[in-house]
Amino acid sequence: MRAVRLTAWKTFPTLEEVERPEPGPGEVLLKVAGSGACHSDVSLFHDFDESTGVSGLTPPYTLGHETSGWVEAVGAGVTGFTPGDAYLVYGPTGCGHCRACVQGAETYCENAATLPYQGIGLGRDGGMAEYVTVPAAHLVPLGDADPVAAAPLADAALTPYHAIRLALPQLNKGGAFALVIGLGGLGQIAVQILRALTGATIIATDTKEDAMTLAAERGAVTVAGGEGQAARIRELTGGRGVDAVFDFVGATPTIALAQQSVAVGGRIQVVGIAGGTVSWNFFTTPYESVITNSYWGTVADLHDVVEMYRAGQITPDVQRFSLDDALEAYHLLQDGKLSARAVIVPHA
């Protein structure tokens, strides 16, 4: 079968012929419906190497950590799956027995540093191929929902959903304000999740006019970047600041914008992995405000995300590519020329 492979550090992926995998005990073989091209993949082949300090990502392996597919076969000990049924894949793979893993939070596995890979498509062969094997417990049923359009939900919706769920205590009140920084794939879905789960006024900001237009159509009040950006955001809140900030960039300037915009007792949730640093001062930081980060989400969160998708509350913006065009999709992603999530469709 064909697969998009990361063969070495700081090397652009290649499309190669590899053996079709067979499901082992406790695993399911999926015929891949779709696999999203995520910007973290670009970090893998453009920025990361042995010095990055993240274990379990050493090449070679097949990319694709946002994956959906149809059941093709099952391994020993697996029951309850019908061939042809559609599922979404939960990507993180932990040890399976620590406190985090038994709660479905394998993304925060206590033994992650000792594991051979971080996830499906992150050290372990992923879904950017014709077939992929996954642990049976990592499959979330899609029912009759379109599995190709659903593929990005595994990260582009799961990640903002988890971050927003953690901030709900700040937002579940009258007159709450939420700020979304960065309106790419995750930010656009964050606007939709915030609208579905809270009554907060959603403020959104980005440097791309078309991204802000789309966010406005989804119910956000938009603020353009540039001089006076934080002041304009605070003005929308009556001067007090926003109750929760979701930074889907994570660069030093966006984190600083979050700090300048947050209210007393507010929460800053850094989700983007641009590697920004924080400057903190007691006298300029709003009292009892919190800055934290989050990574992906739990398998229970993914079940919630799928229910929201099936109910029409969230809709990923998707641009479909054949497996032949997968490398071109990564070039477009790397060059910032995509306006939607690239989803590779191996069996188009």
C-alpha positions in Angstrom: 0.0 0.0 0.0 1.0 3.7 -0.3 1.8 5.8 2.7 3.2 9.3 3.5 6.4 8.7 5.4 8.6 10.8 7.6 12.0 9.1 6.9 14.4 11.4 8.8 14.6 14.5 11.0 14.2 17.8 9.1 13.4 16.0 5.9 10.3 16.6 3.8 7.9 13.6 3.8 7.9 11.1 0.9 5.1 8.9 -0.6 6.3 5.3 -0.5 5.1 1.7 -1.0 5.0 -0.2 2.3 3.5 -3.4 3.6 -0.2 -3.3 4.5 -0.4 -3.7 8.3 -2.1 -6.6 10.1 -4.1 -6.0 13.3 -2.5 -7.4 16.4 -4.3 -8.5 19.6 -6.7 -5.8 20.7 -6.3 -3.9 17.4 -8.5 -3.0 14.5 -7.5 -2.5 10.9 -9.1 0.5 9.3 -9.5 1.3 5.6 -8.6 5.0 5.9 -11.4 7.4 4.9 -9.5 10.6 5.6 -6.4 11.9 7.4 -5.8 15.5 8.3 -2.6 17.4 7.6 -1.8 19.2 10.8 0.7 22.0 11.3 2.3 20.0 14.0 3.3 17.6 11.2 5.3 20.5 9.7 7.0 21.0 13.0 8.0 17.3 12.9 9.7 17.4 9.5 10.9 21.0 9.6 11.8 21.9 13.2 12.2 18.8 15.4 15.3 16.7 15.8 17.0 14.7 18.6 17.6 17.9 20.6 13.9 18.8 20.8 13.5 16.7 23.9 10.3 14.9 23.0 10.7 11.1 23.2 9.0 8.6 20.9 9.1 10.7 17.7 12.2 9.4 16.0 11.6 8.6 12.3 10.8 6.6 10.2 7.0 6.2 10.4 3.8 7.1 8.6 2.3 10.5 9.4 -1.3 11.2 10.1 -2.7 11.7 13.6 -6.2 12.9 12.6 -7.7 9.8 11.1 -11.1 8.3 10.3 -11.8 5.0 8.5 -14.0 2.0 8.0 -13.5 -1.3 9.9 -11.6 -3.8 7.6 -10.5 -6.5 10.0 -10.0 -7.1 13.7 -7.2 -8.7 15.7 -7.3 -11.4 18.3 -9.7 -10.7 21.3 -11.6 -7.9 19.5 -15.3 -8.1 19.4 -18.2 -5.7 18.7 -17.0 -4.2 15.4 -18.7 -4.7 12.1 -16.8 -4.5 8.9 -17.6 -1.3 7.0 -18.7 0.8 10.0 -17.0 4.2 10.3 -14.9 5.3 13.2 -12.8 8.3 14.3 -9.4 7.5 15.8 -8.2 8.8 19.2 -4.5 9.5 18.5 -2.6 9.6 21.8 -1.1 6.3 22.9 0.0 6.0 26.6 1.0 3.0 28.6 -2.6 2.1 29.3 -2.2 1.5 33.0 -1.1 4.7 34.8 -3.7 7.0 36.5 -4.0 9.3 33.5 -4.4 6.5 31.0 -7.1 4.6 32.9 -9.1 7.9 32.9 -8.8 8.1 29.1 -6.2 10.9 29.2 -3.4 9.0 27.4 -2.1 12.4 26.2 -0.9 12.9 29.7 0.5 9.4 30.3 2.8 9.4 33.4 5.1 7.0 31.6 5.3 8.9 28.2 9.1 9.3 28.4 9.6 5.5 28.4 7.2 4.7 25.5 8.3 3.9 21.9 6.0 6.5 20.4 3.7 9.4 21.4 0.7 8.5 19.3 -0.7 7.2 16.1 1.0 9.3 13.4 3.5 10.5 16.1 6.1 7.9 16.2 3.7 5.0 15.5 2.5 4.5 11.9 -0.5 6.9 11.3 -3.4 7.3 9.0 -1.9 9.0 6.0 -2.0 5.7 4.2 -4.4 3.3 2.6 -4.8 1.3 5.9 -3.8 1.8 9.5 -4.0 -0.3 12.7 -5.3 1.2 15.9 -6.1 -0.1 19.4 -9.8 -1.0 19.6 -10.3 1.3 22.6 -9.2 4.3 20.5 -12.1 4.1 18.1 -15.1 6.5 18.4 -18.2 5.5 16.3 -19.3 8.0 13.6 -22.5 6.4 12.7 -23.8 7.8 9.4 -21.7 11.0 9.6 -19.3 11.7 6.8 -16.0 10.2 7.9 -13.8 12.2 5.5 -15.1 15.5 6.8 -14.8 14.2 10.4 -11.1 13.3 10.2 -9.9 16.7 11.6 -12.1 16.4 14.6 -9.4 14.0 16.1 -7.2 17.0 16.8 -8.5 20.3 15.3 -11.7 19.9 17.4 -10.6 17.7 20.2 -7.8 20.1 21.2 -9.9 23.3 21.5 -12.8 21.3 23.1 -10.6 20.1 25.9 -9.1 23.6 26.4 -12.6 25.2 26.5 -14.0 22.5 28.8 -11.2 23.4 31.3 -12.2 27.1 31.2 -16.0 26.6 31.5 -16.0 27.8 35.2 -14.8 31.2 34.0 -17.3 31.4 31.1 -20.5 30.0 32.7 -21.8 33.2 34.0 -23.7 36.3 32.7 -21.7 38.8 30.8 -18.7 36.5 30.2 -16.2 37.2 27.4 -14.0 34.8 25.6 -11.0 35.7 23.3 -9.8 33.4 20.5 -6.3 34.3 19.2 -5.5 32.6 15.9 -8.3 31.6 13.5 -6.8 28.7 11.6 -8.4 25.2 11.8 -8.5 25.0 15.6 -9.5 28.6 16.2 -12.5 28.4 13.8 -13.7 25.3 15.5 -13.1 26.9 18.9 -15.5 29.7 17.9 -18.1 27.1 17.1 -17.6 25.2 20.4 -17.8 28.4 22.5 -21.0 29.4 20.8 -22.5 25.9 21.4 -21.4 25.5 25.0 -21.4 29.0 26.5 -23.3 32.2 26.4 -20.1 34.2 26.3 -19.5 37.0 23.9 -16.8 35.7 21.6 -14.0 38.0 20.5 -11.7 36.7 17.8 -8.5 38.1 16.3 -6.2 37.1 13.5 -4.0 38.8 10.9 -5.9 37.3 8.0 -9.0 39.2 6.9 -10.8 36.2 5.4 -10.3 34.2 8.6 -11.9 37.0 10.6 -14.8 37.3 8.2 -15.5 33.5 8.6 -15.3 33.8 12.4 -17.7 36.8 12.3 -20.1 34.7 10.2 -20.0 32.1 13.1 -20.9 34.7 15.7 -17.6 36.3 16.8 -16.8 39.9 17.2 -13.5 40.4 15.4 -10.6 42.7 16.2 -7.8 43.2 13.7 -4.2 42.9 14.7 -1.8 45.9 15.0 -1.3 48.8 17.3 -3.8 49.2 20.1 -5.1 45.6 19.6 -5.3 44.9 23.4 -7.0 48.2 24.1 -9.7 47.6 21.5 -10.3 44.1 23.0 -10.6 45.6 26.5 -12.9 48.3 25.2 -15.3 45.6 24.0 -15.5 44.2 27.5 -16.2 47.6 29.1 -12.5 47.8 30.2 -12.4 44.8 32.6 -10.9 42.3 30.1 -11.9 38.8 28.9 -12.7 35.9 31.3 -10.9 33.3 29.2 -8.3 33.5 26.4 -7.6 30.7 24.0 -4.2 31.3 22.2 -4.0 28.9 19.2 -0.7 30.4 18.1 1.5 30.3 21.3 4.1 32.8 20.1 5.6 35.4 22.5 3.5 38.3 21.0 0.2 36.4 21.2 0.9 35.3 24.8 1.6 38.9 25.6 -1.7 40.0 24.0 -3.5 37.4 26.1 -1.9 38.8 29.3 -2.9 42.3 28.3 -6.5 41.3 27.6 -7.3 39.0 30.4 -9.6 40.0 33.4 -9.0 39.7 37.1 -9.6 36.0 37.9 -9.4 35.1 34.2 -7.8 32.1 32.5 -5.3 32.1 29.6 -5.2 28.7 27.8 -2.1 28.4 25.5 -2.8 25.8 22.9 -0.5 26.7 20.0 3.0 25.3 20.0 4.9 28.2 18.5 7.3 28.1 21.4 6.6 31.6 22.9 7.8 32.6 26.3 6.0 34.4 29.1 7.1 37.6 30.9 5.4 38.0 34.2 5.1 40.9 36.6 3.2 41.0 39.9 2.0 44.6 39.5 0.8 44.4 35.9 -0.7 40.9 36.0 -4.5 40.9 36.8 -4.9 39.4 40.2 -5.7 35.6 40.4 -5.5 35.3 36.6 -4.0 32.0 35.5 -1.9 31.1 32.5 -1.7 27.4 31.6 -1.4 25.1 28.6 -3.2 22.0 27.4 -2.4 19.3 24.9 -4.9 17.4 22.8 -7.7 15.9 25.0 -9.2 12.7 26.5 -11.0 9.9 24.7 -14.2 10.9 26.5 -13.7 14.5 25.1 -13.5 13.0 21.6 -16.9 11.2 22.2 -18.3 14.6 23.1 -16.8 16.2 20.0 -18.3 13.5 17.7 -21.7 14.1 19.3 -21.4 17.9 18.6 -20.4 17.1 15.0 -23.3 14.8 14.4 -25.7 17.4 15.9 -24.4 20.0 13.5 -22.9 22.2 16.2 -19.4 22.1 14.7 -18.3 21.8 11.1 -14.6 21.6 10.1 -13.5 23.5 7.1 -12.0 20.8 4.8 -10.1 20.8 1.6 -9.8 17.2 0.2 -6.6 15.9 -1.5 -5.9 12.5 -3.0 -3.0 10.5 -1.7 -1.2 11.3 -4.9 -1.4 15.0 -3.9 -0.6 14.6 -0.2 2.9 16.1 -0.5 1.5 19.1 -2.4 -1.0 19.5 0.5 2.0 19.7 3.0 3.8 22.2 0.7 0.7 24.4 0.8 0.3 24.0 4.5 4.0 24.9 5.1 3.7 28.0 2.9 0.5 29.2 4.6 -1.6 28.9 1.5 -4.5 26.7 2.8 -7.7 28.3 3.9 -9.1 25.0 5.2 -7.9 21.7 6.8 -6.2 19.5 4.2 -7.6 16.0 4.4 -5.9 13.3 2.5 -8.5 10.8 1.0 -6.5 7.6 0.1 -9.4 5.8 -1.6 -11.0 8.7 -3.5 
